Each structure stands twice: as structure tokens, then as C-alpha cells.
Amino acid sequence: QNIIEIIFREEAKYNSNDDKQTKATGKQAPKIARKPTKHTGAPVRLWAKAVFTGFRRSKVNQNSNQALLKIQGVNDAATSMFYWGKRAAYVYKAHSTKNNTKYRAIW
């Protein structure tokens, strides 16, 4: 989760229009106060289903630190770029309850 936050913060830094305007005119743009918005739509989905297809490998050697996943709804390299470097969790349902839940996760 910390890795994802860092990536998004750096991306926001490079996409800001304030830096472009400051470099072009030498003046900073006035700050506009935003009104708090009420979210009425569906909540944001923070996960995607995937199937473990194996480890990254060559003909002879296998690297068990790099897993290959088939992510649902991702069919080409351009859409897969969002998931590069993200962590994956194996979530399963156990028989007994621990921490008030039967679901467990292995990161």
C-alpha cells in the first residue's frame, strides 16, 4: 500500500499544471478553494481478480520471486501497465474464524 501511495503522489507531482504555468509566466496561479463533494456513485473497486499462471522463467531457470498473473479484464500490454509493480494478495476462505473473519490473505 505504501508503494502505491508513493507512485500516485509522484504522478500527481509531474501532472500538475502549476509548475508549467510558473515556468511559462514566472507567476504562480491563484489557488482556488474546492468545495467538498458528496460521493453518490458506487464505491471505487480497489481490487481485481487474477489467476496465478506460473513464475517468470526461461527454458531452464525459474525465478520464484516474479509471479505471472492473468488479470480479469486485462487483454493487452497497454492496459496491463497500471498493474506493473503492484502487490498481489492470495485471498482464501478458511474453515475456522480468526480475527472475526474466515477470510485470510497471503501477501
C-alpha positions, 0 to 999 in steps of 0.5 A: 500500500505504501508503494502505491501511495508513493507512485500516485503522489509522484504522478500527481507531482509531474501532472500538475499544471502549476509548475508549467504555468510558473515556468511559462509566466514566472507567476504562480496561479491563484489557488482556488478553494474546492468545495467538498463533494458528496460521493453518490456513485458506487464505491471505487473497486480497489481490487481485481481478480487474477489467476496465478499462471506460473513464475517468470522463467526461461527454458531452464531457470525459474525465478520464484520471486516474479509471479505471472498473473492473468488479470480479469479484464486485462487483454493487452500490454497497454492496459496491463501497465497500471498493474506493473509493480503492484502487490498481489494478495492470495485471498482464501476462505478458511474453515475456522474464524480468526480475527472475526473473519474466515477470510485470510490473505497471503501477501 
